């Protein structure tokens, strides 16, 4: 079993920044990729960004150039630096980790961007 705990959400004005963190614990071998998803009210959960252990990352178009995903393999953590936030980025952000095809989720952290 893998446990994921997110932190760093909050309320921020449009144009501001937040940094989300996710800590993995438990049976944490081969968590690849690690990801950030989000779910806005009334919408489906969507992938925001993911990163593999080599550091290669993927972003959805709407966050490219504004968000940066990174990971610290030694500390079993993944981060999401979010800059130039927009009201449409408001959502619950979830950390996800793939372990041999099994996907684990955290409980999420709420990000609210006011206009």
C-alpha positions as CSV (number, residue, x, y, z in Angstrom):
1,X,0.0,0.0,0.0
2,X,1.0,3.5,-0.8
3,X,-0.2,6.5,1.1
4,X,-0.1,10.0,-0.4
5,X,-0.6,13.2,1.5
6,X,-0.9,16.6,-0.3
7,X,-0.3,20.0,1.2
8,X,0.0,23.6,0.1
9,X,-3.4,24.5,-1.2
10,X,-5.2,27.7,-0.2
11,X,-6.8,30.9,-1.4
12,X,-4.8,33.1,-3.8
13,X,-5.6,36.0,-6.0
14,X,-5.4,35.7,-9.8
15,X,-1.8,36.1,-10.9
16,X,-0.4,34.7,-7.7
17,X,1.5,31.5,-6.9
18,X,1.2,28.4,-4.8
19,X,3.4,25.4,-4.3
20,X,1.8,22.0,-3.7
21,X,3.6,19.2,-2.1
22,X,2.9,15.5,-1.9
23,X,4.6,13.0,0.4
24,X,4.5,9.3,-0.4
25,X,4.9,6.7,2.3
26,X,4.4,3.0,2.7
27,X,5.4,0.5,0.0
28,X,7.0,3.2,-2.2
29,X,9.1,1.2,-4.6
30,X,8.8,2.2,-8.3
31,X,6.3,5.0,-8.1
32,X,6.4,6.0,-11.8
33,X,5.0,8.3,-12.9
34,X,3.9,10.6,-10.1
35,X,1.2,13.0,-11.1
36,X,-1.0,15.9,-10.2
37,X,-4.6,15.8,-11.2
38,X,-7.4,18.3,-10.4
39,X,-11.1,18.3,-10.3
40,X,-13.1,21.5,-10.6
41,X,-16.7,21.7,-9.3
42,X,-19.0,19.9,-11.7
43,X,-16.2,18.6,-13.8
44,X,-14.3,15.3,-14.2
45,X,-10.9,14.8,-12.7
46,X,-8.2,15.7,-15.2
47,X,-4.4,15.1,-15.4
48,X,-2.5,18.4,-14.9
49,X,1.1,17.1,-15.1
50,X,3.2,14.1,-14.5
51,X,6.8,13.2,-14.1
52,X,8.8,10.1,-14.3
53,X,11.9,9.2,-12.2
54,X,14.3,10.5,-14.8
55,X,12.7,13.9,-14.5
56,X,10.9,14.0,-17.9
57,X,7.6,15.8,-17.4
58,X,4.3,16.2,-19.2
59,X,1.9,19.1,-18.9
60,X,-1.6,19.7,-20.3
61,X,-1.7,22.7,-22.6
62,X,-3.6,25.0,-20.3
63,X,-0.8,25.0,-17.6
64,X,2.3,24.9,-19.9
65,X,4.6,27.8,-19.0
66,X,2.8,28.4,-15.7
67,X,3.1,25.2,-13.7
68,X,6.2,23.2,-13.0
69,X,6.2,19.7,-11.6
70,X,9.3,18.3,-9.9
71,X,10.1,15.3,-7.7
72,X,12.6,14.4,-5.0
73,X,13.2,10.7,-5.3
74,X,15.3,10.5,-2.1
75,X,12.5,12.1,-0.1
76,X,9.6,10.5,-1.9
77,X,8.0,13.8,-2.7
78,X,6.5,15.5,-5.7
79,X,5.8,19.2,-6.1
80,X,3.7,21.4,-8.3
81,X,4.8,25.0,-8.5
82,X,1.9,27.0,-9.8
83,X,2.5,30.5,-11.1
84,X,0.3,33.1,-12.8
85,X,-2.8,31.4,-11.4
86,X,-6.1,32.0,-13.0
87,X,-9.6,31.6,-11.6
88,X,-10.1,28.6,-13.9
89,X,-7.3,26.8,-12.0
90,X,-9.7,26.6,-9.0
91,X,-10.1,22.9,-8.1
92,X,-9.2,20.2,-5.7
93,X,-5.7,19.0,-6.6
94,X,-4.8,15.4,-6.1
95,X,-1.5,13.7,-6.1
96,X,-1.4,10.4,-7.9
97,X,1.2,7.7,-8.1
98,X,1.4,4.7,-10.5
99,X,3.0,1.5,-9.0
100,X,3.1,-1.3,-11.5
101,X,-0.2,-0.2,-13.0
102,X,-2.0,0.4,-9.7
103,X,-2.9,4.0,-9.2
104,X,-2.9,5.5,-5.7
105,X,-4.5,8.8,-4.8
106,X,-4.2,11.3,-2.0
107,X,-7.2,13.0,-0.4
108,X,-6.6,16.2,-2.3
109,X,-5.9,19.9,-1.4
110,X,-8.2,22.7,-2.4
111,X,-6.9,25.6,-4.5
112,X,-9.1,28.6,-4.9
113,X,-8.1,31.4,-7.2
114,X,-10.1,34.6,-6.8
115,X,-10.5,37.1,-9.6
